[in-house]
Amino acid sequence: MIFDTNAYCSGRETCDDNPNITAFPENFFTEALALGAEISHTASGFTTARYLFTDHDTFTDLPAMEEQAPILSVLAQIKNSPAEKTRLLKVNGPYSILAALVEPALFCRRIAKNPEVLHYGLEKITSGLAAYIHKAFALGVEIISLADPYANAEILGERRYKEFAGSYLIKLLKGIIADENSESDSDKKKHIHRIIHLCPYNSLSLEKFGMIKSETQELENTNESYLDLLRKTKGPAHIRILGHQCIYIKQTTKIIKLSF
């Protein structure tokens, strides 16, 4: 099951509570569904994603995520959403998407014995996510809330975290920026306000292991929520990467910029 860790942070403000923001998608399983997983409902009413791989996992048949119906449906919803509201897209990271597709014991065995198999799947998922996010930006999404909740550095350890989780988050971010740099000047002017906000569970681990750097910008005291601060933040025509604090906190005195 894929969890959006940000959505369960203590003291958070959900996007649904904010009248100025429209958040997509409505569930946490869009990427897994696009890759062929199915969902089921537990007796207690929770929705879970069924494992797509339970006995083998070559991943050679994984489709192009950005071309599949669940992703296209979200993009259509974005396109048809009210232009006066800020559009926010919630995205799961590559490691968590792949982990949601593979039975846990099998996944652990592949990490230990056949890492190249996992790398193949992670590469394909990362490429699909970059294309998905670029399409979302082109349709007017201004904020990406990116979380990789299965990528737990304490469980994986530094070496495995960097190899299977952190490196693909970095590759995803760099891929998105590369797509943005390939846009024409006229396209860039349409999307001046674009932010990728990385869940602090991930951004703090990335900095701890030397994969990113952070810079803190102190703000004047404000009664606005962090989401509203992000919504109103203006800057040069490039994608800004932020993190180190939950996107749903109700109040903050800082914005923390991330860089490679």
Secondary structure, 3 states (H helix, E strand, C coil): CCCCHHHHCCCECCHHHCCCEEEECCCCCHHHHHCCCCEEECCCCCEEECCCECCCCCCCCCCCHHHCHHHHHHHHHHHCCCCCCEEEEEEECHHHHHHHHECHHHHHHHHHHCHHHHHHHHHHHHHHHHHHHHHHHHCCEEEEEEECCCCCHHHHHHHHHHHHHHHHHHHHHHHHHHHHHCCCHHHHHHCCCCEEEECHHHHHHHHHCCCCEEEEEECCCCCCCHHHHHHHCCCCCCCEEECCCCCCECCCCEEEEEEC
